[in-house]
Every structure is written in structure tokens, then in C-alpha cells.
Amino acid sequence: MSTIHDLVGHAKGGLAGIQAAQRDWSPFLVHLTTWSAMKPIRSAIKDGKSAKDIAGLLEAADAVSAATARVIASSGTLKKSSPSKEDDVPECVCLTECTLPGLLGHCERFGRFGWVFTKRDLYAIGGRPCIYVGAEHYTEIAKLGRGPSASPVWRDLFAIANVLRPPGNGQVQDFTHEREWRVLSNIQLAEAAPVALIAPDAYVAEMRGLFPTVKQCIPLDTLHTWGV
């Protein structure tokens, strides 16, 4: 147990002390790219791909995500989009508050390039944690929050709502492990500055060059090799 680090956290303040002692809680939020590029990875094991095949698929996915990272660097913007166009969910930027041990698993689903923010900074621009509710409550929230005529309060509540159907309750839909937050606008990186970047080892130097004001870039492959 990291006793000294815990005590230093408590010296900084109550919330910092709680975070230091509770290793399943994070003061950070991460946006990852690119979801669409990772589709072959998400189904690789089910599709019976070999380890060599998966390595090639991952390399190809990283190349697509790197291209997206370059566009983000050029625009200085993380652009919002709808998490479910079929359900007409309002556009937003999705993030996770996963801890470092959960980062690799999230990257395998959502993409291996990321921008790390403090919760404080994103809360200031409207970022909020998602809520997970039963289907009956979600239906009512959606009814009041969907469409251009909805009031801003109900629209925003609908935008951060997710259906929860846990195991043993019919069709499973349990995404609470994602610890999702949503920002209901584009994130301008000049206004909400990242405190760190995330990238595969092969792209760390390029990411640092694309975002020179961000001091740290977390190398994903090194994390895995190190046993995180």
C-alpha cells in the first residue's frame, strides 16, 4: 500500500486524500479515438482471428486513429456527435473516468489515442456524469427530452441518460463499467486544456509534437508491458 502517497494526498486536501486512498476513483476524464476504427478489434476474438492477424488489425486501426488525432490537432477541437442517432440522443463528446488499470480495456474498444482532462475543467464547460436508469424511466426522460421543442433541462437530462438492464433481467445492457461523462458541446482544447495525452508507443513522439503544450503522453504499450 502506498501509505506515503496517501498521506501526501490528505495534506493537499480532503478530496485529494480520498482519491489517493481509493484507487478505484479518478479525478481525470479521458476521451478516446477512434471508435469506428476499432470495430475489427472488438470482434477479432469472436471471429477467430489469430494473434498475428490481431496485431495487423491493431496496427491498421492505430493508423486510422492517428489520422483523426492529426485532424483534432489542426482544428483544436474535439467535436461532438450523437451516441445514438437511432434514438436521437443529443450530440456530445463522450469520456470515461476509468482508472489507469482500466485504460487498456477501454482503449481496445474505443481507440488507442486519448486526451486526458480534469473533471474540474470539464465540469466548468458543462460536462456531467451519465446516469443509468431503468427502461421505464429512460422512456419518460426521452419523451420529455427528445426533439427541438424539448426544454433545455429535459434535453440535457436525456443527453446524459443511459438504459440499465443488469444480468438476470432480460436483455443485458449494463455500461456502468464505462463510467461515462458527456460534454454537450464541442471541446475547444484552448479553453479546456488536456493535462496529458495517450498514444501507442510508436506514436508518442508524434503526439507530443502535435500537442506541444501538453507535458505528458502516456505510452500504452509500455503500460501493458509493465503490467498495468
N, C-alpha and C positions, 0 to 999 in steps of 0.2 A: 504494500500500500504506500502511496506517495504522500506520507504524512507531512513532510516539509512543504510540499507544494500546496497541500490543503490549508495549512496554517497561513501561508503567504496569501492565498486567496481570501481567507477570512480577514486578514489585515487590510485588504483593499476595500472590503465592504461585504454586507450580508449576502447579496445576490452572487457576488463573485465567489464567496466561500461555499455557498450551496452548489454552485456549478463545479467547483474543484472537488467536492466530496462525492457528488452524484455523477458518475461517469457516463450515465445514460442520458444526460441532458446537455444541450449545446446552446451557447449564445450566438451561434452562427447560422446563416441560411445559405444554401447553395443552389444556383441554377445551372443545370447541365444541358449540353447539346451533343448530339442531335438524335432525338427520339426515332425519327424515320430511318436514319442510317443504321440503327441498332436492331432493326426488325429481323434480319437473318441470324443475328446473335441470339436473340430471345428464343428462337425456335430451333437453334442448332442441335441441341441435345435430343429434343423430340424428333428431329429429322434424321437422327443417326449420323451426324457429321463426325468425322474423325478429328483427333486433336490437331493434325496438320491442317485439315480443312478449316477448323475454327480459327486457327492462327491467321490464315489468309483472310477469312471473313472479317476478323477484328482489324487487321491492317487496312483493309478497304474501308471499313466503317470509320476508322480514325481519319483517313484521308478526306472523307466527306465532311466529318465534323470539323476538321482543321479549316476547310474552306469556309464553313459557316463562321468559325471564330474570326477569320480574316475580315469577313463582311461586318461582323459586330465591331471589330476594332476600327474599321473605316467609318462606320456610322456613329460609333459611340453610344449605341442603343441596344438594349435587349427588348425586342419587340413582342408585344402581347399577341395572343391568339386564343381561340376558343378551345378549352379542353375537350369539349364535346359539341361539335357543330350540329350533330343529330338532335341533341337535347336543347340546342340553342342557348348554351351556357355563355354568359358574357365573356368577352376577351380578357385575358390576364396573362401575367408572367408567373409560371409555377416554379416553386422552390421547395427544397426539403431541409428540415432541421436535423437530419441524421447526424449521429456522432461519427468520428473518424473510422471506427471499426465497421460501420455500416456503409461507408462511402463506396467501397469497391463493388458491393452488390448493387447499389443504386446506379453506378456508372455502367454496369453491364446491361442495364435496362434502358437508361436514358441518354447515354453518351459519355465519353471519357474526357470532355473538356468542360471546365466549370469556372464560375465566378462566385467567390465567397464574400458575403456581406454580414454585417452585424444586424441582429434583429432590431436594435435601436434605430439604425439608419433607415431600414425598410419600413418599420412601423411609422416613421415620420412622413413617408410618402404614401401611406395608405395600405401597406402590407398587413395582412392578418392571417392567423392560423385557420385552416379549414375546420369545419365542424362535420361530424359524422352522425347522421340521424337515420332512423328507420324509414322504410319506403313510404309509409303513410304521411310522415312529417315532411319528407322531401317533396312529395306530390303537392302538398299545400304551399310549401315555400316556392316551388317552381311556378305554381299557378299565379301567385301574387307577384313574383319577381321576374317573370319572363316577358320579353317584348318591350318595345319603345315606350309604351304607356305606363309601365310599372314605375312606382315611386322609387327614388334613389335608395332609400333604406332597404326595401324589399329586393330591389335589383342586386344590391351589394351582398345581401344575405344569401340570395340564390347563387351568386357567383362563388361563394366560399363553401357551399354545401356539397356534401357527398353522401350517397346512399350507403348504409351499413347493413349487410346481411351476413352475420357471422356463421361459421360452420355449424351444422345441425339445424339450420333454419331455412331449409330450401336451397336455392341457388346462392352460392357463396359470392359475396362482394365485400371484401374486407381489405381496404387500403390504408388502415390506420398505421401500418408499419412505414408508410411513406412520410409520415409526419409533415404533411404538406402545408405550405403557406402560399398565398396568392397575392400579387400586387395587381390592382385593376387598372393599370396604365402601363405605358412603356417605361422602362427604367433607363433614365439618362445617366450614363456612367460618370459624367462630370458632376452630377448632383448627388448621386448615391454611389460613392466610390467603393470598389471592391477592396477588401483587405488582403485577399490572396487569390491566386489562380489555381486551377487544377488542369493537368495535362498528362498524357502518356509520356514516358521518359524521352522518347525520340522527338517530341515537340516542345519540351520545356524551354529550350533556348529561344525558339521562335515566339512562343507565347510571351516570354519576358520582353522580347523586342517589340511585339505588338502593343503591349501594355506596360510601358517603361516606368510609369508612376507607381505600379503595384510591386511591392518589395519581395513578396514570396510567391513561389509557384510550387505546388505540391506534386511530386513525381509519382504517378500512380503505380507504375511497375515496380519501383523501389519499395513502395509501401507493401505491396504483395510479397516481394522477396524478403522483406524484413519481418513478415509475419503478422501484419495488421489485419 
